[in-house]
Amino acid sequence: MTQEQRKIALVTGASRGIGAAIAAQLIKDGFFVVGTATSEAGAEKLTAQFAESGVGAVLDVRDASAIDALITHIEKEYGSVLVLVNNAGITRDNLLLRMSEDDWDDILNIHLKAVYRLSKRVLKGMTRARFGRIINISSVVAHFANPGQANYSAAKAGIEAFSRSLAKEMGSRQITVNSVAPGFIATEMTDQLSEEIRKKMTEQVALARLGEPQDIADAVSFLASEKSSYITGTVLHVNGGLYMA
């Protein structure tokens, strides 16, 4: 398959963890992947990893002009983005009594406003192609309350509501919009936790283990494929039974 024949996928926050697994899986699925990182070094590393199957790019998802510039570049160099995976994110955990407005705003801007900006920017290309997949990475905490994460929980719940509304708006154009809500996933962050905390986390999961980034990548792979063409506006929970809707 030549680059010109491939569908273009844009994955934000692709330099590590869940985002890295998603990008690698989409490449296996035949997509040309543009993966974003927050630093030049991270973007260069992605370009080296992707070889002929993709490219890394620097992106601050809080910067509207940077989003527009990146997608304009992708469209000019590679073609329209037909799969968008909004994965970039951070945490600023604290009890609400101690949470600063900056901590609230950073989470809402990076998780929710960036999803609005990126989704809006790719819709014209998807509409022209009569094909599109927007896949937003949510979280189990949008459903399963977690103290100290009022900002994060609100942003993730907002992503899911946004996805449902956009799914109704774009369905007639064969553009699907879905969310994937991971549970406890083994990443660099969980590796730093004590064995006791990891044990307590595992005890809450029906499958008695933490998930792997590949578990999320497999869910995204399905939602990006033709096999999911009649699925839109839904939340795919990937949490091992931590939360059962």
Disulfide bonds with the S-S distance in Angstrom:
none
